[in-house]
């Protein structure tokens, strides 16, 4: 499980019922839900939660740096609570499933100076693409 709820409590984030439900829906490993998926799951826990509240809460969580917005292709943005542990993404080209991966090594060190073109590189985003086992079996 991710530690999203604990991180938010530690920051003193005001935990309303709506915010708590959104955070609970996002909490966990390999969670990469769209805003609509977050809303659908939140409604199951708190029927009166509005789509606007979910979108606003997701925006706050991204602004706080507690959730990352992930765009892997032309599909809807997804929200990743694994914002404090460096990782890459493995994406299924057929169904869009996303998994966090933690390869060893330092991708910043793998970029030679001759390929940096004078940039001061501060972060790396790597996306591995392929076909997940479910799609491969279908």
N, CA, C and O atoms as CSV, one atom per row, in Angstrom:
chain,resi,resn,atom,element,x,y,z
A,1,UNK,N,N,0.836,-1.186,0.000
A,1,UNK,CA,C,0.000,0.000,0.000
A,1,UNK,C,C,0.881,1.248,0.000
A,1,UNK,O,O,1.953,1.269,0.604
A,2,UNK,N,N,0.412,2.276,-0.681
A,2,UNK,CA,C,1.112,3.550,-0.592
A,2,UNK,C,C,0.783,4.148,0.778
A,2,UNK,O,O,-0.073,3.639,1.501
A,3,UNK,N,N,1.453,5.198,1.110
A,3,UNK,CA,C,1.228,5.823,2.413
A,3,UNK,C,C,0.549,7.178,2.255
A,3,UNK,O,O,0.788,8.085,3.053
A,4,UNK,N,N,-0.288,7.327,1.244
A,4,UNK,CA,C,-0.916,8.602,0.926
A,4,UNK,C,C,-1.681,9.184,2.111
A,4,UNK,O,O,-1.483,10.349,2.456
A,5,UNK,N,N,-2.536,8.407,2.729
A,5,UNK,CA,C,-3.322,8.915,3.858
A,5,UNK,C,C,-2.428,9.385,5.003
A,5,UNK,O,O,-2.673,10.432,5.602
A,6,UNK,N,N,-1.404,8.613,5.299
A,6,UNK,CA,C,-0.479,9.001,6.373
A,6,UNK,C,C,0.261,10.287,6.021
A,6,UNK,O,O,0.440,11.154,6.877
A,7,UNK,N,N,0.692,10.414,4.768
A,7,UNK,CA,C,1.391,11.631,4.335
A,7,UNK,C,C,0.482,12.851,4.471
A,7,UNK,O,O,0.915,13.903,4.941
A,8,UNK,N,N,-0.773,12.707,4.060
A,8,UNK,CA,C,-1.708,13.833,4.128
A,8,UNK,C,C,-1.989,14.231,5.570
A,8,UNK,O,O,-2.037,15.419,5.890
A,9,UNK,N,N,-2.176,13.240,6.445
A,9,UNK,CA,C,-2.387,13.546,7.858
A,9,UNK,C,C,-1.162,14.239,8.443
A,9,UNK,O,O,-1.287,15.181,9.225
A,10,UNK,N,N,0.025,13.766,8.059
A,10,UNK,CA,C,1.268,14.363,8.536
A,10,UNK,C,C,1.437,15.811,8.108
A,10,UNK,O,O,2.091,16.593,8.798
A,11,UNK,N,N,0.865,16.162,6.999
A,11,UNK,CA,C,0.937,17.542,6.497
A,11,UNK,C,C,-0.112,18.428,7.142
A,11,UNK,O,O,-0.102,19.645,6.959
A,12,UNK,N,N,-1.025,17.814,7.903
A,12,UNK,CA,C,-2.101,18.583,8.517
A,12,UNK,C,C,-3.182,18.967,7.520
A,12,UNK,O,O,-3.905,19.941,7.731
A,13,UNK,N,N,-3.298,18.205,6.428
A,13,UNK,CA,C,-4.307,18.481,5.411
A,13,UNK,C,C,-5.676,18.244,6.010
A,13,UNK,O,O,-5.927,17.186,6.587
A,14,UNK,N,N,-6.563,19.213,5.880
A,14,UNK,CA,C,-7.900,19.097,6.455
A,14,UNK,C,C,-8.623,17.925,5.805
A,14,UNK,O,O,-8.904,17.946,4.607
A,15,UNK,N,N,-8.918,16.918,6.590
A,15,UNK,CA,C,-9.456,15.663,6.085
A,15,UNK,C,C,-10.984,15.653,6.191
A,15,UNK,O,O,-11.543,15.082,7.127
A,16,UNK,N,N,-11.648,16.284,5.233
A,16,UNK,CA,C,-13.110,16.214,5.171
A,16,UNK,C,C,-13.492,14.807,4.720
A,16,UNK,O,O,-12.637,14.040,4.275
A,17,UNK,N,N,-14.746,14.477,4.832
A,17,UNK,CA,C,-15.212,13.150,4.393
A,17,UNK,C,C,-14.932,12.949,2.907
A,17,UNK,O,O,-14.532,11.861,2.491
A,18,UNK,N,N,-15.138,13.991,2.106
A,18,UNK,CA,C,-14.928,13.877,0.672
A,18,UNK,C,C,-13.448,13.681,0.339
A,18,UNK,O,O,-13.100,12.832,-0.481
A,19,UNK,N,N,-12.593,14.458,0.967
A,19,UNK,CA,C,-11.156,14.335,0.733
A,19,UNK,C,C,-10.651,12.964,1.185
A,19,UNK,O,O,-9.840,12.335,0.506
A,20,UNK,N,N,-11.137,12.519,2.325
A,20,UNK,CA,C,-10.719,11.213,2.838
A,20,UNK,C,C,-11.068,10.115,1.852
A,20,UNK,O,O,-10.251,9.235,1.584
A,21,UNK,N,N,-12.290,10.162,1.304
A,21,UNK,CA,C,-12.727,9.128,0.365
A,21,UNK,C,C,-11.862,9.142,-0.896
A,21,UNK,O,O,-11.469,8.082,-1.382
A,22,UNK,N,N,-11.564,10.320,-1.429
A,22,UNK,CA,C,-10.709,10.401,-2.626
A,22,UNK,C,C,-9.327,9.825,-2.311
A,22,UNK,O,O,-8.775,9.063,-3.105
A,23,UNK,N,N,-8.775,10.186,-1.163
A,23,UNK,CA,C,-7.462,9.663,-0.770
A,23,UNK,C,C,-7.509,8.151,-0.575
A,23,UNK,O,O,-6.570,7.455,-0.962
A,24,UNK,N,N,-8.576,7.632,0.014
A,24,UNK,CA,C,-8.707,6.186,0.197
A,24,UNK,C,C,-8.772,5.469,-1.145
A,24,UNK,O,O,-8.169,4.409,-1.311
A,25,UNK,N,N,-9.493,6.037,-2.097
A,25,UNK,CA,C,-9.606,5.427,-3.431
A,25,UNK,C,C,-8.238,5.379,-4.102
A,25,UNK,O,O,-7.921,4.415,-4.797
A,26,UNK,N,N,-7.435,6.406,-3.899
A,26,UNK,CA,C,-6.118,6.474,-4.539
A,26,UNK,C,C,-5.052,5.680,-3.809
A,26,UNK,O,O,-4.024,5.351,-4.403
A,27,UNK,N,N,-5.261,5.366,-2.556
A,27,UNK,CA,C,-4.233,4.735,-1.748
A,27,UNK,C,C,-3.976,3.305,-2.205
A,27,UNK,O,O,-4.910,2.511,-2.322
A,28,UNK,N,N,-2.731,2.979,-2.459
A,28,UNK,CA,C,-2.354,1.621,-2.831
A,28,UNK,C,C,-1.231,1.618,-3.843
A,28,UNK,O,O,-0.934,2.640,-4.462
A,29,UNK,N,N,-0.609,0.463,-4.007
A,29,UNK,CA,C,0.445,0.316,-5.004
A,29,UNK,C,C,-0.180,0.127,-6.376
A,29,UNK,O,O,-1.264,-0.442,-6.507
A,30,UNK,N,N,0.508,0.606,-7.384
A,30,UNK,CA,C,0.111,0.439,-8.783
A,30,UNK,C,C,-1.260,1.030,-9.090
A,30,UNK,O,O,-1.953,0.550,-9.988
A,31,UNK,N,N,-1.655,2.055,-8.361
A,31,UNK,CA,C,-2.938,2.711,-8.611
A,31,UNK,C,C,-2.692,3.830,-9.622
A,31,UNK,O,O,-1.869,4.716,-9.395
A,32,UNK,N,N,-3.415,3.776,-10.738
A,32,UNK,CA,C,-3.294,4.788,-11.789
A,32,UNK,C,C,-4.688,5.011,-12.361
A,32,UNK,O,O,-4.962,4.643,-13.503
A,33,UNK,N,N,-5.552,5.603,-11.580
A,33,UNK,CA,C,-6.944,5.777,-11.976
A,33,UNK,C,C,-7.161,7.101,-12.700
A,33,UNK,O,O,-6.463,8.082,-12.442
A,34,UNK,N,N,-8.139,7.118,-13.613
A,34,UNK,CA,C,-8.560,8.379,-14.223
A,34,UNK,C,C,-9.435,9.108,-13.210
A,34,UNK,O,O,-9.871,8.515,-12.223
A,35,UNK,N,N,-9.692,10.383,-13.450
A,35,UNK,CA,C,-10.568,11.147,-12.555
A,35,UNK,C,C,-11.959,10.525,-12.518
A,35,UNK,O,O,-12.583,10.472,-11.458
A,36,UNK,N,N,-12.447,10.060,-13.651
A,36,UNK,CA,C,-13.766,9.429,-13.674
A,36,UNK,C,C,-13.789,8.129,-12.877
A,36,UNK,O,O,-14.779,7.825,-12.212
A,37,UNK,N,N,-12.700,7.362,-12.941
A,37,UNK,CA,C,-12.618,6.139,-12.146
A,37,UNK,C,C,-12.565,6.461,-10.652
A,37,UNK,O,O,-13.181,5.769,-9.841
A,38,UNK,N,N,-11.833,7.505,-10.296
A,38,UNK,CA,C,-11.791,7.937,-8.889
A,38,UNK,C,C,-13.197,8.327,-8.453
A,38,UNK,O,O,-13.648,7.928,-7.379
A,39,UNK,N,N,-13.893,9.104,-9.279
A,39,UNK,CA,C,-15.250,9.531,-8.937
A,39,UNK,C,C,-16.173,8.333,-8.762
A,39,UNK,O,O,-16.921,8.267,-7.787
A,40,UNK,N,N,-16.130,7.396,-9.686
A,40,UNK,CA,C,-16.993,6.216,-9.620
A,40,UNK,C,C,-16.759,5.422,-8.330
A,40,UNK,O,O,-17.713,5.000,-7.675
A,41,UNK,N,N,-15.504,5.223,-7.973
A,41,UNK,CA,C,-15.182,4.476,-6.748
A,41,UNK,C,C,-15.524,5.282,-5.499
A,41,UNK,O,O,-15.936,4.719,-4.484
A,42,UNK,N,N,-15.354,6.599,-5.576
A,42,UNK,CA,C,-15.679,7.453,-4.430
A,42,UNK,C,C,-17.184,7.456,-4.182
A,42,UNK,O,O,-17.618,7.427,-3.031
A,43,UNK,N,N,-17.988,7.491,-5.250
A,43,UNK,CA,C,-19.452,7.471,-5.121
A,43,UNK,C,C,-19.914,6.186,-4.443
A,43,UNK,O,O,-20.887,6.193,-3.689
A,44,UNK,N,N,-19.217,5.086,-4.710
A,44,UNK,CA,C,-19.580,3.820,-4.064
A,44,UNK,C,C,-19.392,3.891,-2.550
A,44,UNK,O,O,-20.088,3.203,-1.803
A,45,UNK,N,N,-18.452,4.724,-2.097
A,45,UNK,CA,C,-18.188,4.869,-0.661
A,45,UNK,C,C,-18.959,6.032,-0.047
A,45,UNK,O,O,-19.346,5.986,1.121
A,46,UNK,N,N,-19.181,7.081,-0.851
A,46,UNK,CA,C,-19.833,8.295,-0.370
A,46,UNK,C,C,-20.734,8.813,-1.500
A,46,UNK,O,O,-20.312,9.647,-2.300
A,47,UNK,N,N,-21.977,8.314,-1.560
A,47,UNK,CA,C,-22.844,8.594,-2.712
A,47,UNK,C,C,-23.046,10.067,-3.045
A,47,UNK,O,O,-23.290,10.404,-4.204
A,48,UNK,N,N,-22.953,10.944,-2.064
A,48,UNK,CA,C,-23.220,12.363,-2.328
A,48,UNK,C,C,-22.012,13.134,-2.867
A,48,UNK,O,O,-22.136,14.330,-3.128
A,49,UNK,N,N,-20.857,12.502,-3.042
A,49,UNK,CA,C,-19.681,13.217,-3.525
A,49,UNK,C,C,-19.872,13.605,-4.995
A,49,UNK,O,O,-20.311,12.799,-5.816
A,50,UNK,N,N,-19.533,14.848,-5.301
A,50,UNK,CA,C,-19.736,15.335,-6.667
A,50,UNK,C,C,-18.477,15.137,-7.511
A,50,UNK,O,O,-17.371,14.999,-6.988
A,51,UNK,N,N,-18.673,15.125,-8.813
A,51,UNK,CA,C,-17.557,15.029,-9.754
A,51,UNK,C,C,-16.625,16.234,-9.565
A,51,UNK,O,O,-15.403,16.084,-9.600
A,52,UNK,N,N,-17.197,17.417,-9.366
A,52,UNK,CA,C,-16.385,18.625,-9.179
A,52,UNK,C,C,-15.498,18.505,-7.946
A,52,UNK,O,O,-14.336,18.910,-7.977
A,53,UNK,N,N,-16.031,17.957,-6.869
A,53,UNK,CA,C,-15.231,17.777,-5.649
A,53,UNK,C,C,-14.076,16.830,-5.901
A,53,UNK,O,O,-12.962,17.070,-5.435
A,54,UNK,N,N,-14.329,15.756,-6.634
A,54,UNK,CA,C,-13.256,14.802,-6.957
A,54,UNK,C,C,-12.178,15.497,-7.788
A,54,UNK,O,O,-10.991,15.389,-7.480
A,55,UNK,N,N,-12.587,16.210,-8.841
A,55,UNK,CA,C,-11.617,16.904,-9.688
A,55,UNK,C,C,-10.832,17.944,-8.895
A,55,UNK,O,O,-9.616,18.051,-9.054
A,56,UNK,N,N,-11.509,18.708,-8.045
A,56,UNK,CA,C,-10.829,19.720,-7.234
A,56,UNK,C,C,-9.847,19.083,-6.254
A,56,UNK,O,O,-8.742,19.586,-6.055
A,57,UNK,N,N,-10.260,17.972,-5.644
A,57,UNK,CA,C,-9.381,17.279,-4.695
A,57,UNK,C,C,-8.163,16.715,-5.408
A,57,UNK,O,O,-7.048,16.811,-4.895
A,58,UNK,N,N,-8.359,16.132,-6.577
A,58,UNK,CA,C,-7.222,15.620,-7.351
A,58,UNK,C,C,-6.262,16.766,-7.692
A,58,UNK,O,O,-5.045,16.610,-7.595
A,59,UNK,N,N,-6.807,17.900,-8.085
A,59,UNK,CA,C,-5.969,19.062,-8.383
A,59,UNK,C,C,-5.163,19.513,-7.177
A,59,UNK,O,O,-3.987,19.856,-7.305
A,60,UNK,N,N,-5.789,19.514,-6.006
A,60,UNK,CA,C,-5.084,19.882,-4.770
A,60,UNK,C,C,-3.961,18.895,-4.468
A,60,UNK,O,O,-2.854,19.294,-4.108
A,61,UNK,N,N,-4.254,17.609,-4.616
A,61,UNK,CA,C,-3.253,16.583,-4.320
A,61,UNK,C,C,-2.062,16.683,-5.266
A,61,UNK,O,O,-0.921,16.476,-4.852
A,62,UNK,N,N,-2.321,16.997,-6.527
A,62,UNK,CA,C,-1.235,17.192,-7.486
A,62,UNK,C,C,-0.437,18.437,-7.106
A,62,UNK,O,O,0.793,18.406,-7.112
A,63,UNK,N,N,-1.123,19.532,-6.777
A,63,UNK,CA,C,-0.442,20.775,-6.380
A,63,UNK,C,C,0.423,20.578,-5.149
A,63,UNK,O,O,1.499,21.167,-5.041
A,64,UNK,N,N,-0.042,19.748,-4.216
A,64,UNK,CA,C,0.721,19.462,-3.004
A,64,UNK,C,C,1.926,18.552,-3.280
A,64,UNK,O,O,2.816,18.430,-2.439
A,65,UNK,N,N,1.951,17.919,-4.451
A,65,UNK,CA,C,3.015,16.971,-4.761
A,65,UNK,C,C,2.796,15.615,-4.139
A,65,UNK,O,O,3.724,14.810,-4.066
A,66,UNK,N,N,1.568,15.341,-3.683
A,66,UNK,CA,C,1.256,14.070,-3.044
A,66,UNK,C,C,0.742,13.026,-4.041
A,66,UNK,O,O,0.720,11.832,-3.745
A,67,UNK,N,N,0.335,13.486,-5.209
A,67,UNK,CA,C,-0.145,12.606,-6.277
A,67,UNK,C,C,0.441,13.145,-7.575
A,67,UNK,O,O,0.524,14.358,-7.772
A,68,UNK,N,N,0.845,12.240,-8.455
A,68,UNK,CA,C,1.374,12.654,-9.754
A,68,UNK,C,C,0.302,12.453,-10.822
A,68,UNK,O,O,-0.448,11.477,-10.803
A,69,UNK,N,N,0.254,13.394,-11.744
A,69,UNK,CA,C,-0.602,13.261,-12.904
A,69,UNK,C,C,0.224,12.549,-13.972
A,69,UNK,O,O,1.317,12.997,-14.317
A,70,UNK,N,N,-0.297,11.445,-14.494
A,70,UNK,CA,C,0.432,10.644,-15.462
A,70,UNK,C,C,-0.330,10.647,-16.780
A,70,UNK,O,O,-1.503,10.276,-16.838
A,71,UNK,N,N,0.348,11.066,-17.826
A,71,UNK,CA,C,-0.232,11.016,-19.168
A,71,UNK,C,C,0.695,10.154,-20.015
A,71,UNK,O,O,1.800,10.579,-20.355
A,72,UNK,N,N,0.260,8.960,-20.354
A,72,UNK,CA,C,1.137,8.039,-21.079
A,72,UNK,C,C,0.853,8.005,-22.573
A,72,UNK,O,O,1.663,7.496,-23.347
A,73,UNK,N,N,-0.274,8.536,-22.978
A,73,UNK,CA,C,-0.633,8.583,-24.391
A,73,UNK,C,C,-1.811,9.534,-24.535
A,73,UNK,O,O,-1.971,10.432,-23.708
A,74,UNK,N,N,-2.619,9.368,-25.534
A,74,UNK,CA,C,-3.743,10.283,-25.745
A,74,UNK,C,C,-4.967,9.912,-24.919
A,74,UNK,O,O,-6.036,10.494,-25.098
A,75,UNK,N,N,-4.821,8.966,-24.035
A,75,UNK,CA,C,-5.916,8.590,-23.147
A,75,UNK,C,C,-6.017,9.602,-22.010
A,75,UNK,O,O,-5.189,10.506,-21.897
A,76,UNK,N,N,-7.016,9.447,-21.186
A,76,UNK,CA,C,-7.218,10.357,-20.049
A,76,UNK,C,C,-6.017,10.326,-19.109
A,76,UNK,O,O,-5.330,9.311,-18.991
A,77,UNK,N,N,-5.777,11.449,-18.448
A,77,UNK,CA,C,-4.729,11.511,-17.435
A,77,UNK,C,C,-5.086,10.556,-16.308
A,77,UNK,O,O,-6.257,10.310,-16.019
A,78,UNK,N,N,-4.062,10.037,-15.693
A,78,UNK,CA,C,-4.245,9.136,-14.558
A,78,UNK,C,C,-3.519,9.723,-13.363
A,78,UNK,O,O,-2.623,10.555,-13.505
A,79,UNK,N,N,-3.920,9.275,-12.184
A,79,UNK,CA,C,-3.390,9.829,-10.939
A,79,UNK,C,C,-2.673,8.739,-10.163
A,79,UNK,O,O,-3.236,7.682,-9.880
A,80,UNK,N,N,-1.417,9.017,-9.823
A,80,UNK,CA,C,-0.516,8.051,-9.209
A,80,UNK,C,C,-0.119,8.548,-7.818
A,80,UNK,O,O,0.549,9.575,-7.700
A,81,UNK,N,N,-0.524,7.823,-6.754
A,81,UNK,CA,C,-0.173,8.243,-5.396
A,81,UNK,C,C,1.273,7.932,-5.013
A,81,UNK,O,O,1.724,8.321,-3.936
A,82,UNK,N,N,1.989,7.247,-5.871
A,82,UNK,CA,C,3.375,6.885,-5.593
A,82,UNK,C,C,4.281,8.045,-6.005
A,82,UNK,O,O,5.152,7.895,-6.862
A,83,UNK,N,N,4.063,9.194,-5.386
A,83,UNK,CA,C,4.740,10.427,-5.792
A,83,UNK,C,C,6.081,10.647,-5.092
A,83,UNK,O,O,6.826,11.549,-5.475
A,84,UNK,N,N,6.399,9.861,-4.097
A,84,UNK,CA,C,7.607,10.113,-3.323
A,84,UNK,C,C,8.676,9.052,-3.496
A,84,UNK,O,O,9.728,9.122,-2.861
A,85,UNK,N,N,8.422,8.081,-4.339
A,85,UNK,CA,C,9.421,7.047,-4.620
A,85,UNK,C,C,9.692,7.067,-6.117
A,85,UNK,O,O,8.790,6.775,-6.903
A,86,UNK,N,N,10.897,7.400,-6.530
A,86,UNK,CA,C,11.187,7.458,-7.969
A,86,UNK,C,C,10.868,6.120,-8.645
A,86,UNK,O,O,11.232,5.052,-8.154
A,87,UNK,N,N,10.189,6.212,-9.765
A,87,UNK,CA,C,9.831,4.997,-10.495
A,87,UNK,C,C,9.491,5.343,-11.941
A,87,UNK,O,O,9.353,6.511,-12.304
A,88,UNK,N,N,9.362,4.310,-12.746
A,88,UNK,CA,C,8.980,4.445,-14.145
A,88,UNK,C,C,7.637,3.736,-14.315
A,88,UNK,O,O,7.087,3.182,-13.363
A,89,UNK,N,N,7.130,3.765,-15.526
A,89,UNK,CA,C,5.843,3.117,-15.787
A,89,UNK,C,C,5.955,2.103,-16.917
A,89,UNK,O,O,6.674,2.305,-17.896
A,90,UNK,N,N,5.232,1.021,-16.753
A,90,UNK,CA,C,5.095,-0.032,-17.756
A,90,UNK,C,C,3.642,0.050,-18.218
A,90,UNK,O,O,2.728,-0.098,-17.406
A,91,UNK,N,N,3.417,0.284,-19.518
A,91,UNK,CA,C,2.072,0.552,-20.031
A,91,UNK,C,C,1.705,-0.477,-21.091
A,91,UNK,O,O,2.490,-0.763,-21.995
A,92,UNK,N,N,0.504,-1.029,-20.967
A,92,UNK,CA,C,-0.005,-1.955,-21.978
A,92,UNK,C,C,-0.528,-1.141,-23.165
A,92,UNK,O,O,-1.379,-0.267,-23.002
A,93,UNK,N,N,-0.016,-1.434,-24.340
A,93,UNK,CA,C,-0.406,-0.706,-25.551
A,93,UNK,C,C,-1.831,-1.033,-25.984
A,93,UNK,O,O,-2.408,-0.311,-26.796
A,94,UNK,N,N,-2.405,-2.108,-25.455
A,94,UNK,CA,C,-3.754,-2.485,-25.860
A,94,UNK,C,C,-4.823,-1.967,-24.901
A,94,UNK,O,O,-5.751,-1.278,-25.323
A,95,UNK,N,N,-4.699,-2.292,-23.616
A,95,UNK,CA,C,-5.756,-1.915,-22.666
A,95,UNK,C,C,-5.413,-0.661,-21.852
A,95,UNK,O,O,-6.287,-0.092,-21.200
A,96,UNK,N,N,-4.154,-0.230,-21.886
A,96,UNK,CA,C,-3.756,0.967,-21.153
A,96,UNK,C,C,-3.394,0.728,-19.699
A,96,UNK,O,O,-3.137,1.688,-18.973
A,97,UNK,N,N,-3.363,-0.524,-19.248
A,97,UNK,CA,C,-2.985,-0.827,-17.864
A,97,UNK,C,C,-1.594,-0.261,-17.586
A,97,UNK,O,O,-0.714,-0.290,-18.446
A,98,UNK,N,N,-1.413,0.251,-16.377
A,98,UNK,CA,C,-0.131,0.850,-15.987
A,98,UNK,C,C,0.355,0.175,-14.713
A,98,UNK,O,O,-0.420,-0.054,-13.784
A,99,UNK,N,N,1.632,-0.138,-14.679
A,99,UNK,CA,C,2.279,-0.676,-13.480
A,99,UNK,C,C,3.504,0.182,-13.176
A,99,UNK,O,O,4.186,0.646,-14.089
A,100,UNK,N,N,3.778,0.389,-11.895
A,100,UNK,CA,C,5.002,1.056,-11.485
A,100,UNK,C,C,6.135,0.043,-11.549
A,100,UNK,O,O,5.968,-1.111,-11.156
A,101,UNK,N,N,7.283,0.474,-12.043
A,101,UNK,CA,C,8.470,-0.374,-12.051
A,101,UNK,C,C,9.622,0.404,-11.441
A,101,UNK,O,O,9.706,1.625,-11.574
A,102,UNK,N,N,10.501,-0.314,-10.775
A,102,UNK,CA,C,11.627,0.298,-10.065
A,102,UNK,C,C,12.927,-0.361,-10.511
A,102,UNK,O,O,13.527,-1.123,-9.753
A,103,UNK,N,N,13.370,-0.074,-11.741
A,103,UNK,CA,C,14.617,-0.688,-12.206
A,103,UNK,C,C,15.809,-0.146,-11.424
A,103,UNK,O,O,15.773,0.962,-10.890
A,104,UNK,N,N,16.851,-0.945,-11.372
A,104,UNK,CA,C,18.055,-0.486,-10.676
A,104,UNK,C,C,18.821,0.462,-11.598
A,104,UNK,O,O,18.576,0.515,-12.803
A,105,UNK,N,N,19.718,1.179,-11.027
A,105,UNK,CA,C,20.521,2.103,-11.819
A,105,UNK,C,C,19.985,3.519,-11.730
A,105,UNK,O,O,18.952,3.771,-11.110
A,106,UNK,N,N,20.693,4.427,-12.351
A,106,UNK,CA,C,20.333,5.836,-12.328
A,106,UNK,C,C,20.168,6.312,-13.766
A,106,UNK,O,O,21.160,6.484,-14.473
A,107,UNK,N,N,18.921,6.530,-14.215
A,107,UNK,CA,C,18.730,6.931,-15.606
A,107,UNK,C,C,19.370,8.285,-15.936
A,107,UNK,O,O,19.707,8.541,-17.091
A,108,UNK,N,N,19.540,9.152,-14.931
A,108,UNK,CA,C,20.243,10.413,-15.177
A,108,UNK,C,C,21.698,10.156,-15.545
A,108,UNK,O,O,22.253,10.826,-16.416
A,109,UNK,N,N,22.312,9.182,-14.877
A,109,UNK,CA,C,23.714,8.861,-15.150
A,109,UNK,C,C,23.863,8.176,-16.505
A,109,UNK,O,O,24.938,8.215,-17.103
A,110,UNK,N,N,22.790,7.549,-16.994
A,110,UNK,CA,C,22.848,6.848,-18.273
A,110,UNK,C,C,22.825,7.783,-19.477
A,110,UNK,O,O,23.093,7.351,-20.597
A,111,UNK,N,N,22.509,9.055,-19.261
A,111,UNK,CA,C,22.486,10.025,-20.347
A,111,UNK,C,C,23.864,10.684,-20.450
A,111,UNK,O,O,24.248,11.456,-19.571
A,112,UNK,N,N,24.606,10.384,-21.515
A,112,UNK,CA,C,25.954,10.955,-21.624
A,112,UNK,C,C,25.910,12.467,-21.797
A,112,UNK,O,O,24.941,13.013,-22.324
A,113,UNK,N,N,26.964,13.134,-21.352
A,113,UNK,CA,C,27.054,14.593,-21.466
A,113,UNK,C,C,26.834,15.052,-22.904
A,113,UNK,O,O,26.229,16.099,-23.131
A,114,UNK,N,N,27.315,14.288,-23.868
A,114,UNK,CA,C,27.185,14.675,-25.276
A,114,UNK,C,C,25.729,14.680,-25.747
A,114,UNK,O,O,25.414,15.298,-26.764
A,115,UNK,N,N,24.841,14.000,-25.024
A,115,UNK,CA,C,23.423,13.947,-25.386
A,115,UNK,C,C,22.561,14.876,-24.531
A,115,UNK,O,O,21.339,14.882,-24.675
A,116,UNK,N,N,23.171,15.650,-23.656
A,116,UNK,CA,C,22.412,16.566,-22.804
A,116,UNK,C,C,22.225,17.936,-23.448
A,116,UNK,O,O,21.369,18.708,-23.016
A,117,UNK,N,N,23.006,18.244,-24.466
A,117,UNK,CA,C,22.898,19.495,-25.218
A,117,UNK,C,C,22.877,20.721,-24.307
A,117,UNK,O,O,22.156,21.687,-24.556
A,118,UNK,N,N,23.681,20.660,-23.247
A,118,UNK,CA,C,23.785,21.791,-22.341
A,118,UNK,C,C,22.692,21.874,-21.294
A,118,UNK,O,O,22.718,22.757,-20.437
A,119,UNK,N,N,21.723,20.952,-21.356
A,119,UNK,CA,C,20.633,20.957,-20.367
A,119,UNK,C,C,21.174,20.559,-19.002
A,119,UNK,O,O,22.068,19.720,-18.898
A,120,UNK,N,N,20.631,21.160,-17.968
A,120,UNK,CA,C,20.848,20.708,-16.611
A,120,UNK,C,C,19.658,19.816,-16.287
A,120,UNK,O,O,18.590,20.310,-15.925
A,121,UNK,N,N,19.833,18.525,-16.413
A,121,UNK,CA,C,18.733,17.569,-16.280
A,121,UNK,C,C,18.458,17.307,-14.808
A,121,UNK,O,O,19.370,16.979,-14.049
A,122,UNK,N,N,17.192,17.454,-14.405
A,122,UNK,CA,C,16.834,17.277,-12.999
A,122,UNK,C,C,15.911,16.085,-12.761
A,122,UNK,O,O,15.775,15.622,-11.629
A,123,UNK,N,N,15.282,15.591,-13.814
A,123,UNK,CA,C,14.353,14.471,-13.634
A,123,UNK,C,C,14.254,13.663,-14.918
A,123,UNK,O,O,14.534,14.159,-16.009
A,124,UNK,N,N,13.855,12.419,-14.764
A,124,UNK,CA,C,13.698,11.510,-15.894
A,124,UNK,C,C,12.348,10.826,-15.784
A,124,UNK,O,O,11.956,10.387,-14.703
A,125,UNK,N,N,11.642,10.735,-16.891
A,125,UNK,CA,C,10.396,9.975,-16.950
A,125,UNK,C,C,10.566,8.913,-18.023
A,125,UNK,O,O,10.771,9.235,-19.193
A,126,UNK,N,N,10.483,7.653,-17.629
A,126,UNK,CA,C,10.636,6.548,-18.567
A,126,UNK,C,C,9.330,5.779,-18.617
A,126,UNK,O,O,8.744,5.453,-17.584
A,127,UNK,N,N,8.886,5.495,-19.825
A,127,UNK,CA,C,7.684,4.688,-20.021
A,127,UNK,C,C,8.054,3.497,-20.892
A,127,UNK,O,O,8.504,3.653,-22.027
A,128,UNK,N,N,7.858,2.319,-20.347
A,128,UNK,CA,C,8.062,1.087,-21.098
A,128,UNK,C,C,6.712,0.686,-21.668
A,128,UNK,O,O,5.710,0.704,-20.952
A,129,UNK,N,N,6.670,0.330,-22.922
A,129,UNK,CA,C,5.410,-0.049,-23.561
A,129,UNK,C,C,5.480,-1.497,-24.008
A,129,UNK,O,O,6.531,-1.985,-24.424
A,130,UNK,N,N,4.360,-2.168,-23.916
A,130,UNK,CA,C,4.279,-3.563,-24.336
A,130,UNK,C,C,2.846,-4.025,-24.224
A,130,UNK,O,O,1.913,-3.223,-24.259
A,131,UNK,N,N,2.680,-5.332,-24.088
A,131,UNK,CA,C,1.354,-5.931,-23.960
A,131,UNK,C,C,1.306,-6.687,-22.647
A,131,UNK,O,O,2.172,-7.517,-22.368
A,132,UNK,N,N,0.292,-6.401,-21.839
A,132,UNK,CA,C,0.157,-7.064,-20.534
A,132,UNK,C,C,-0.233,-8.537,-20.731
A,132,UNK,O,O,-0.680,-8.916,-21.814
A,133,UNK,N,N,-0.071,-9.349,-19.714
A,133,UNK,CA,C,-0.397,-10.779,-19.828
A,133,UNK,C,C,-1.861,-11.038,-20.184
A,133,UNK,O,O,-2.160,-11.968,-20.933
A,134,UNK,N,N,-2.784,-10.214,-19.649
A,134,UNK,CA,C,-4.210,-10.406,-19.959
A,134,UNK,C,C,-4.491,-10.181,-21.434
A,134,UNK,O,O,-5.210,-10.964,-22.055
A,135,UNK,N,N,-3.937,-9.126,-21.998
A,135,UNK,CA,C,-4.163,-8.829,-23.424
A,135,UNK,C,C,-3.447,-9.852,-24.305
A,135,UNK,O,O,-3.958,-10.246,-25.353
A,136,UNK,N,N,-2.272,-10.273,-23.876
A,136,UNK,CA,C,-1.517,-11.260,-24.654
A,136,UNK,C,C,-2.264,-12.593,-24.706
A,136,UNK,O,O,-2.195,-13.309,-25.705
A,137,UNK,N,N,-2.978,-12.924,-23.628
A,137,UNK,CA,C,-3.716,-14.194,-23.565
A,137,UNK,C,C,-5.016,-14.155,-24.342
A,137,UNK,O,O,-5.560,-15.196,-24.710
A,138,UNK,N,N,-5.521,-12.941,-24.594
A,138,UNK,CA,C,-6.824,-12.806,-25.274
A,138,UNK,C,C,-6.710,-13.026,-26.777
A,138,UNK,O,O,-7.710,-12.947,-27.490
